[in-house]
Structure formats: structure tokens, C-alpha cells
Amino acid sequence: QGLHNKYLMSIGLIATCVNWINPHDISFPLSCTVKTRYAQKDISCNVEYINDFCVKVLFHFPVIAITPGQSVVFYIKEICVGGGIIKLRLPL
């Protein structure tokens, strides 16, 4: 099972349709946390700018089950600062 899980792990993702709640308060690279599933533990990451609606998210540690089409939500501490749609997972 460990080998199978290896192929489901991701080092990050590309998010599209990104909307920031207060875009003037956001600067890149952004160090924050994300959630890709409801009630999930926060995932520490760095977010890199691609364009006004698309970002690259690089996790501090590999994460399992990143699914294109699902939402990704960005947090600074416990404050939601934005969100988007997972376009692509970046495999381990």
C-alpha cells in the first residue's frame, strides 16, 4: 500500500479561477496554509504568482489525494484570504 500511496502524493498544485478577498493585501511569494478538503488539517505552503487568476502552490511536505476540480482555500492563520479551483496536481 505504501508504494500505491507514493503515486497519489503531490508536491503542490496549480490553481485557477483564484479570487482573493483583499487582493491589495496579498503579495507573492505568499507563505500561508491551504485546505483542499472540508475539515482537513491546514497544509503549509508557498504560493507563487502565475497571473491574476492562476497560482502555483508548493507544499512544505507531500500531500495525498489532491484532486483537479476540487476547491483550494487559502488561509493566513485562521483567516480565509482567498480560494480557487485545482486545475492540476504536481506529482511527487
C-alpha positions in Angstrom: 0.0 0.0 0.0 2.9 2.4 0.7 4.0 2.2 -2.9 0.5 2.8 -4.2 0.2 5.9 -1.9 3.5 7.2 -3.4 1.8 7.7 -6.7 -1.1 9.6 -5.2 1.2 12.1 -3.4 1.7 15.7 -4.7 4.3 18.3 -4.0 1.8 21.0 -5.0 -0.9 22.1 -7.4 -1.8 24.7 -10.0 -5.0 26.6 -9.1 -7.1 28.6 -11.5 -10.1 30.9 -11.1 -8.3 32.3 -8.0 -10.2 35.0 -6.1 -8.5 37.0 -3.3 -10.8 38.6 -0.7 -8.5 41.6 -0.3 -6.1 41.4 -3.3 -4.2 44.5 -2.3 -3.1 42.8 0.9 -1.6 39.8 -1.0 2.0 39.8 -2.2 4.0 37.0 -3.7 5.6 34.7 -2.9 2.9 34.1 -0.3 3.6 31.9 2.7 0.3 30.6 4.0 -1.8 27.4 4.6 -4.3 25.8 2.3 -7.2 23.3 2.6 -8.2 21.1 -0.3 -10.9 19.2 1.6 -13.5 20.2 4.2 -12.3 19.8 7.9 -8.8 19.0 6.6 -5.8 20.0 8.7 -4.0 23.1 7.4 -1.3 22.4 4.8 1.7 24.7 5.0 2.8 26.0 1.6 4.3 28.8 -0.5 2.1 30.3 -3.3 3.7 31.7 -6.5 2.1 34.1 -8.9 1.4 32.9 -12.4 -1.2 35.5 -13.5 -4.1 37.4 -11.9 -6.3 34.2 -11.8 -3.8 31.4 -11.6 -1.2 30.4 -8.9 1.3 27.6 -8.2 1.1 26.2 -4.7 4.1 24.3 -3.4 3.5 22.3 -0.2 6.2 22.1 2.5 5.6 18.3 2.7 3.9 15.9 0.1 0.1 15.7 0.4 -2.1 12.8 -0.7 -5.3 13.0 -2.8 -5.0 16.4 -4.5 -7.9 16.3 -7.0 -8.4 18.6 -10.0 -11.8 20.2 -10.0 -11.9 20.5 -6.2 -11.6 23.8 -4.4 -8.5 25.0 -2.7 -8.8 27.7 0.0 -6.0 29.9 1.3 -5.6 31.0 4.9 -3.3 33.2 6.8 -3.5 32.0 10.4 -7.2 31.2 10.7 -8.4 33.9 8.3 -9.6 32.9 4.8 -7.8 35.2 2.3 -9.0 33.5 -1.0 -9.7 30.4 -3.0 -9.7 28.8 -6.4 -10.1 25.6 -8.3 -7.5 22.9 -8.5 -6.5 22.7 -12.2 -3.5 20.3 -11.9 -1.7 18.4 -9.2 2.0 18.3 -9.2 3.1 14.7 -8.6 5.8 13.7 -6.2 
